Every structure is written in C-alpha cells, then in structure tokens.
C-alpha cells in the first residue's frame, strides 16, 4: 500500500512539471513583432469612416461629425505585441556585438 501511494505521488509530482515545461518552450518560440488590425492601433483616433477606411485626426470632424458619431464606427483597436524575455535578450546580445 505504501509503494502504491509513493507511485501515485511521484506521478502527480511529474505531472505538475509538464505544463511549466510546455509553456517555457512555447514562450521561446513565440513570434516577435506587433500585430495591428483595426483603426486606432497605430495611434490614430480609432474611427472607421463610411467608406470603410480609417479616418485621420485632421479629417475626423468633417467625415464623422463633431462629436464623432453616426456615419462612423469607433473601433479604438489596440496594438498587440509578441516578445518574450528570452527572445528579447537574444536580440539585445546580437545588437551589441
């Protein structure tokens, strides 16, 4: 009975390390860079005009009205960046050489 408990405990201990190892490996393989989809992710006002394109800050009042609203749709998209400390550190080392 004691041997069986030790085996079960050992299995649970080994299983507890598996997710950490998988996350660590996948984090090193993560792509570097930023993904930008939608109006506003590059710093603009974040409004899509009636023609389907993003409206510039200078043309916001003339295209969407003041305050901005109907015929435009507010997206206010955010930029998503992918970088891991391991990959970023490797890049820093190559830049300094």
C-alpha positions in Angstrom: 0.0 0.0 0.0 2.9 2.4 0.8 4.5 1.7 -2.5 1.3 2.4 -4.4 1.0 5.8 -2.6 4.6 6.6 -3.5 4.0 5.8 -7.1 0.8 7.9 -7.2 2.6 10.8 -5.5 5.5 10.6 -8.0 3.1 10.6 -10.9 1.4 13.8 -9.6 4.8 15.5 -9.0 5.9 14.7 -12.5 2.6 15.8 -14.0 2.9 19.1 -12.2 6.1 20.0 -14.1 4.7 19.2 -17.5 2.7 22.4 -18.1 5.6 24.6 -16.9 7.9 22.9 -19.4 5.4 23.2 -22.2 4.8 26.9 -21.5 8.5 27.6 -21.3 9.3 26.0 -24.6 6.4 27.7 -26.4 7.3 31.1 -25.0 10.8 30.9 -26.5 9.3 30.0 -29.9 6.7 32.9 -29.8 6.9 35.3 -32.8 8.4 38.7 -32.4 6.7 41.8 -33.6 3.4 43.6 -33.3 0.1 42.9 -34.8 -2.1 45.8 -35.8 -5.6 45.3 -37.0 -8.3 48.0 -36.9 -8.5 51.7 -36.6 -6.5 53.3 -33.8 -3.9 50.7 -33.2 -1.1 52.9 -34.6 -2.1 56.0 -32.6 -4.9 57.4 -34.7 -8.3 58.5 -33.4 -9.8 55.0 -33.8 -12.7 55.7 -36.1 -13.7 53.9 -39.3 -15.4 56.1 -41.9 -18.4 55.3 -44.1 -16.1 54.3 -47.0 -14.6 51.5 -44.8 -11.2 53.2 -44.2 -9.7 54.7 -41.0 -10.3 58.4 -40.6 -7.3 60.6 -39.9 -7.4 63.0 -36.9 -7.4 66.0 -39.2 -10.5 64.8 -41.1 -12.4 63.4 -38.1 -14.8 66.4 -37.7 -15.5 66.7 -41.4 -16.1 63.0 -42.0 -17.6 61.8 -38.8 -19.1 65.0 -37.3 -18.4 66.8 -34.1 -18.6 65.0 -31.8 -17.7 61.9 -33.9 -20.6 59.6 -34.3 -23.1 58.4 -36.9 -21.8 57.5 -40.1 -18.6 56.3 -38.5 -17.9 53.4 -36.2 -15.5 53.7 -33.3 -13.0 50.8 -33.2 -10.2 52.1 -30.9 -8.2 49.0 -31.7 -5.1 48.3 -29.6 -1.7 47.0 -30.8 -0.8 43.5 -29.7 3.0 42.8 -29.4 4.6 39.5 -29.0 8.1 39.3 -27.4 9.5 37.0 -24.7 12.3 37.9 -22.3 14.4 35.0 -23.7 14.0 36.2 -27.3 14.4 39.9 -26.4 17.6 39.1 -24.5 19.0 37.2 -27.5 18.2 40.2 -29.8 19.9 42.5 -27.4 23.1 40.4 -27.5 23.2 40.4 -31.3 22.7 44.2 -31.5 25.6 44.9 -29.1 28.0 42.7 -30.9 
